[in-house]
């Protein structure tokens, strides 16, 4: 029921706000400088700390900067398994709505380095970043949330 509700809310928000600019998001390597937003930020960047789910050792931060063209998110993640299959995601809803399973509203793949860390930058439409989360592919072929943070400034 929650997945259906979440999917309906996400579909409504996408319809009301337009499609996500996911194809224009860029990934940066852990040593590269983060890309600069093309528009001037309307507020200063804010940094949030991921909260690991029970049993998870995934940690990190996500930096949020709002511009006139969208919300730029830059996640730095630690505690991943090198070679594992992971995504970061932004969703308009709070973390509490994903206790029974993840959403993938504005997902971006990430690739951990040999030390189990990764950094990725992506852009979502304004108003669509209620939370940021890290998800890992399970042996059952589904993604599970490993860490999440509510993004409220």
Backbone bond lengths (Angstrom), bond angles and torsions (degrees), N, CA, C in turn:
res aa  C-N    CA-C-N  psi(-1)  N-CA   C-N-CA  omega(-1)  CA-C   N-CA-C  phi
1 X - - - 1.449 - - 1.528 110.88 -
2 X 1.370 116.92 -43.19 1.463 119.65 -179.43 1.516 111.32 -65.17
3 X 1.351 116.63 -39.92 1.463 119.02 -179.54 1.526 109.99 -63.87
4 X 1.350 116.08 -40.16 1.460 120.14 178.74 1.516 109.79 -64.49
5 X 1.341 117.05 -45.40 1.460 121.05 179.06 1.516 110.39 -61.67
6 X 1.333 116.04 -45.52 1.463 119.98 -179.73 1.513 110.68 -61.44
7 X 1.343 116.50 -42.99 1.463 120.19 179.44 1.525 110.59 -63.08
8 X 1.333 117.35 -39.95 1.464 120.63 179.18 1.524 111.10 -66.14
9 X 1.326 116.81 -43.10 1.468 120.46 178.73 1.527 109.71 -62.70
10 X 1.337 116.90 -45.48 1.461 120.60 -179.55 1.525 110.56 -62.71
11 X 1.350 117.52 -42.89 1.459 120.56 179.18 1.526 110.91 -63.15
12 X 1.332 116.71 -41.20 1.453 120.30 178.00 1.527 110.73 -62.26
13 X 1.339 115.85 -46.69 1.460 119.48 -178.46 1.518 111.61 -64.60
14 X 1.322 117.67 -38.83 1.467 120.14 177.38 1.519 110.82 -65.00
15 X 1.326 116.37 -40.40 1.454 120.24 178.81 1.521 110.48 -65.62
16 X 1.336 116.45 -43.33 1.458 120.68 -177.74 1.529 112.46 -71.16
17 X 1.330 116.24 -33.95 1.465 119.79 -173.35 1.514 113.85 -106.26
18 X 1.281 118.97 -4.12 1.463 120.77 -177.00 1.503 110.40 94.55
19 X 1.311 116.42 174.89 1.457 120.01 -177.35 1.521 111.11 -81.18
20 X 1.341 114.97 158.84 1.457 121.64 -178.47 1.516 110.61 -76.62
21 X 1.331 117.88 145.03 1.455 121.25 178.16 1.528 111.24 -85.60
22 X 1.351 117.64 36.30 1.449 121.70 -175.46 1.512 113.66 -57.38
23 X 1.332 118.08 -33.87 1.453 119.09 -177.27 1.522 111.89 -71.29
24 X 1.322 117.61 -13.28 1.460 119.66 179.35 1.518 112.25 -99.47
25 X 1.348 117.90 -1.76 1.453 120.25 -179.86 1.519 109.21 -69.56
26 X 1.346 115.58 148.10 1.449 120.88 -178.59 1.515 110.06 -117.54
27 X 1.326 116.30 144.80 1.448 121.99 174.96 1.514 108.03 -103.62
28 X 1.320 116.29 136.57 1.453 119.54 177.13 1.516 109.32 -114.60
29 X 1.306 116.28 151.11 1.457 120.44 178.07 1.519 108.49 -76.08
30 X 1.355 117.44 162.47 1.466 119.15 -178.31 1.522 113.86 -59.81
31 X 1.329 119.01 -21.99 1.463 120.81 -177.80 1.528 112.66 -101.61
32 X 1.313 117.68 -6.93 1.468 120.29 -177.04 1.520 110.01 -82.43
33 X 1.311 115.52 154.43 1.456 120.37 174.89 1.515 108.70 -73.84
34 X 1.327 118.49 141.64 1.450 120.27 179.57 1.524 110.51 -65.64
35 X 1.342 116.80 146.06 1.458 118.95 178.59 1.516 110.59 -67.01
36 X 1.306 116.53 147.61 1.456 121.49 178.03 1.516 109.38 -86.54
37 X 1.331 117.90 138.77 1.460 119.56 175.58 1.522 109.82 -60.92
38 X 1.332 115.62 149.02 1.454 119.03 -178.97 1.520 112.03 -78.56
39 X 1.302 117.11 -20.11 1.460 120.36 178.90 1.523 108.60 -112.52
40 X 1.299 116.78 159.09 1.458 120.61 178.30 1.518 109.90 -70.67
41 X 1.331 117.49 134.08 1.458 119.24 178.91 1.519 111.15 -62.92
42 X 1.347 114.89 143.16 1.455 118.83 175.87 1.522 109.92 -86.64
43 X 1.319 116.63 -12.19 1.452 121.40 175.16 1.524 107.86 -148.15
44 X 1.320 115.83 165.36 1.451 118.72 179.00 1.523 109.61 -75.65
45 X 1.325 116.02 159.05 1.450 120.89 179.43 1.526 109.92 -67.14
46 X 1.321 115.88 144.34 1.455 123.05 178.62 1.517 108.02 -123.13
47 X 1.332 117.76 137.63 1.453 121.82 -179.48 1.524 109.61 -107.72
48 X 1.343 115.89 133.23 1.455 123.88 178.56 1.520 108.64 -120.31
49 X 1.329 117.51 152.80 1.464 122.57 179.97 1.523 110.04 -107.00
50 X 1.349 116.07 128.62 1.455 120.96 176.18 1.524 109.98 -63.43
51 X 1.335 116.33 141.58 1.453 123.02 175.45 1.530 106.81 -106.67
52 X 1.353 117.52 118.13 1.464 119.37 -179.65 1.523 111.79 -64.64
53 X 1.320 116.34 144.24 1.455 121.55 172.80 1.530 107.75 -72.77
54 X 1.329 118.63 158.78 1.470 120.21 179.01 1.536 110.82 -54.23
55 X 1.325 116.14 130.47 1.459 121.98 179.95 1.519 114.39 86.80
56 X 1.320 118.44 -6.68 1.458 122.65 -179.27 1.525 110.22 -97.92
57 X 1.327 115.98 146.88 1.467 121.06 175.67 1.531 111.11 -111.30
58 X 1.333 117.34 11.93 1.457 121.76 -179.37 1.521 109.66 -73.80
59 X 1.331 115.74 129.64 1.457 122.50 179.32 1.524 108.71 -132.30
60 X 1.303 116.36 176.86 1.458 120.46 175.57 1.508 111.68 146.38
61 X 1.318 114.11 -169.98 1.454 121.36 -179.26 1.517 109.67 -135.60
62 X 1.302 114.62 161.27 1.459 121.10 171.42 1.522 106.85 -133.86
63 X 1.311 115.43 130.53 1.463 121.83 177.60 1.514 107.72 -102.22
64 X 1.305 116.36 133.21 1.460 122.99 -176.42 1.513 108.85 -118.40
65 X 1.330 116.70 130.59 1.463 121.57 174.88 1.523 107.84 -135.65
66 X 1.307 116.62 123.25 1.460 121.65 -179.89 1.523 109.65 -92.58
67 X 1.321 115.74 131.55 1.459 121.48 176.78 1.525 107.84 -125.00
68 X 1.295 116.71 176.26 1.465 119.91 177.74 1.524 111.60 -69.84
69 X 1.336 117.85 -16.93 1.471 120.99 -178.32 1.515 113.19 -102.09
70 X 1.323 119.24 -3.60 1.459 121.28 179.48 1.510 111.67 151.05
71 X 1.323 115.13 -170.61 1.454 122.05 179.36 1.526 107.42 -108.94
72 X 1.327 115.98 121.48 1.458 120.72 177.11 1.521 107.96 -93.71
73 X 1.325 115.65 125.63 1.456 122.42 178.78 1.519 108.69 -115.11
74 X 1.316 116.49 133.22 1.461 121.00 175.43 1.519 107.59 -126.43
75 X 1.340 115.66 112.42 1.460 121.09 -177.98 1.524 110.39 -103.47
76 X 1.320 115.54 136.51 1.450 123.52 170.15 1.519 105.67 -118.33
77 X 1.337 116.16 121.34 1.462 121.11 -171.54 1.527 109.41 -124.66
78 X 1.339 116.05 141.40 1.464 123.04 178.91 1.523 108.69 -130.65
79 X 1.329 116.24 158.98 1.463 120.68 176.61 1.516 113.61 89.53
80 X 1.332 117.21 16.96 1.461 121.47 178.39 1.534 109.35 -90.15
81 X 1.328 117.20 159.48 1.456 122.10 175.81 1.520 108.42 -88.88
82 X 1.342 117.67 123.08 1.474 119.20 177.75 1.535 110.44 -54.76
83 X 1.317 115.54 135.57 1.459 121.10 -178.36 1.518 113.90 83.95
84 X 1.339 118.05 -4.30 1.463 121.42 179.39 1.520 111.26 -74.32
85 X 1.312 115.80 165.44 1.459 122.93 -178.43 1.530 108.16 -105.10
86 X 1.342 116.63 111.90 1.463 122.08 -174.78 1.526 111.24 -133.19
87 X 1.332 114.96 156.55 1.457 122.27 170.87 1.526 108.45 -135.83
88 X 1.320 115.20 155.84 1.460 121.55 164.60 1.522 105.00 -109.77
89 X 1.302 115.81 153.70 1.459 119.44 -176.12 1.515 109.29 -145.70
90 X 1.298 115.65 149.20 1.464 122.26 170.26 1.517 106.09 -118.46
91 X 1.292 115.26 143.34 1.457 120.61 -177.84 1.521 108.18 -142.27
92 X 1.336 117.86 146.36 1.464 119.30 -179.58 1.529 113.98 -71.50
93 X 1.337 118.04 -14.65 1.461 121.33 -178.06 1.525 111.27 -96.27
94 X 1.325 116.83 166.07 1.464 122.67 179.50 1.529 110.92 -76.15
95 X 1.334 116.46 161.08 1.472 122.85 -179.55 1.525 112.84 -55.26
96 X 1.321 117.77 -36.62 1.464 121.33 -175.23 1.522 113.09 -57.52
97 X 1.333 118.89 -22.45 1.456 121.48 -178.63 1.527 113.07 -77.27
98 X 1.346 117.63 -4.37 1.459 120.04 -175.12 1.518 112.99 -113.80
99 X 1.322 117.18 22.94 1.461 121.18 179.22 1.529 111.49 -63.80
100 X 1.315 118.89 -32.51 1.465 122.01 -178.29 1.520 113.04 -97.36
101 X 1.282 118.58 1.98 1.460 120.19 179.05 1.504 111.08 156.96
102 X 1.313 116.21 153.80 1.461 120.37 -175.06 1.523 113.55 -80.88
103 X 1.292 113.64 159.63 1.453 123.30 170.03 1.518 106.15 -107.82
104 X 1.306 116.39 158.59 1.455 119.74 175.51 1.523 108.94 -135.93
105 X 1.328 114.56 64.15 1.454 120.77 -177.59 1.520 112.43 -69.51
106 X 1.330 117.07 -50.43 1.456 122.42 -177.16 1.531 108.21 -136.84
107 X 1.337 114.95 65.89 1.461 121.55 -173.90 1.520 112.47 -82.89
108 X 1.332 115.36 150.92 1.458 123.42 177.32 1.527 107.38 -140.66
109 X 1.341 118.63 126.86 1.473 119.56 178.62 1.524 111.72 -67.98
110 X 1.333 115.05 148.25 1.459 120.53 174.96 1.526 108.31 -131.23
111 X 1.316 116.23 149.42 1.462 122.49 -179.82 1.524 108.69 -123.61
112 X 1.337 117.17 113.22 1.464 118.89 179.83 1.527 111.65 -69.71
113 X 1.334 115.53 146.82 1.460 120.70 175.69 1.531 108.78 -80.74
114 X 1.326 117.11 -175.42 1.465 122.06 -177.16 1.533 112.45 -60.77
115 X 1.326 117.34 -24.20 1.462 121.85 178.32 1.513 114.29 -89.55
116 X 1.334 117.92 -0.20 1.464 121.34 179.65 1.514 114.59 84.15
117 X 1.334 117.07 20.36 1.471 121.13 178.53 1.518 110.49 -114.73
118 X 1.319 116.14 156.96 1.466 121.64 178.16 1.514 109.05 -153.20
119 X 1.328 114.92 155.50 1.461 121.37 176.55 1.521 106.90 -137.38
120 X 1.313 116.59 136.72 1.457 121.11 -179.36 1.523 109.19 -147.09
121 X 1.315 115.98 145.83 1.460 122.44 175.98 1.518 108.37 -123.73
122 X 1.330 116.44 134.48 1.452 120.63 176.74 1.516 109.24 -148.68
123 X 1.332 115.58 164.21 1.464 121.78 -175.93 1.530 108.82 -122.06
124 X 1.326 115.61 137.42 1.464 121.78 175.64 1.525 107.94 -126.13
125 X 1.337 117.51 159.93 1.464 119.68 178.31 1.532 111.51 -62.75
126 X 1.327 116.50 151.02 1.466 121.35 175.70 1.522 109.60 -53.69
127 X 1.328 116.83 137.86 1.456 122.21 178.67 1.519 113.99 85.79
128 X 1.318 118.86 -1.60 1.461 121.61 -175.85 1.522 113.56 -103.63
129 X 1.324 118.61 5.27 1.460 121.50 -178.16 1.520 110.62 -110.16
130 X 1.323 116.98 72.69 1.456 121.59 175.53 1.516 111.36 -81.88
131 X 1.345 115.79 -31.37 1.452 120.94 175.02 1.512 109.39 -147.39
132 X 1.319 115.85 161.54 1.465 122.43 169.67 1.516 105.52 -126.15
133 X 1.337 116.64 141.46 1.452 119.00 -179.50 1.520 110.80 -144.64
134 X 1.325 114.93 160.11 1.456 123.19 176.33 1.514 106.39 -112.94
135 X 1.339 116.69 131.53 1.452 121.49 -179.16 1.521 109.61 -126.53
136 X 1.330 115.74 145.99 1.452 121.57 177.51 1.514 110.11 -121.66
137 X 1.337 116.18 146.06 1.462 121.71 178.53 1.524 109.01 -75.04
138 X 1.328 116.44 128.42 1.466 121.66 -179.51 1.525 110.63 -89.77
139 X 1.325 115.90 170.05 1.460 121.86 176.72 1.534 111.17 -63.39
140 X 1.322 117.44 -21.18 1.465 121.78 178.44 1.532 112.12 -84.25
141 X 1.335 117.30 -1.28 1.460 120.78 177.67 1.513 114.93 83.97
142 X 1.321 117.34 15.53 1.464 121.28 176.50 1.525 108.60 -119.19
143 X 1.317 115.90 159.92 1.460 120.04 178.26 1.525 109.67 -90.07
144 X 1.325 115.85 143.43 1.456 122.40 176.15 1.528 107.77 -124.30
145 X 1.325 116.59 139.68 1.464 121.57 178.41 1.527 108.65 -71.33
146 X 1.341 115.55 126.64 1.469 121.76 179.13 1.515 112.24 -102.22
147 X 1.328 117.12 -28.90 1.466 122.79 178.87 1.520 107.89 -157.53
148 X 1.327 116.62 149.55 1.457 120.61 -178.21 1.522 108.76 -149.56
149 X 1.340 115.62 155.08 1.453 120.73 174.08 1.528 108.34 -147.29
150 X 1.334 115.57 133.10 1.450 120.94 174.06 1.527 107.46 -77.36
151 X 1.327 115.55 134.84 1.461 121.31 -175.51 1.524 109.55 -105.16
152 X 1.302 116.75 88.44 1.458 120.14 175.90 1.512 107.99 -125.69
153 X 1.319 114.94 131.98 1.465 119.26 -177.27 1.504 110.47 -104.98
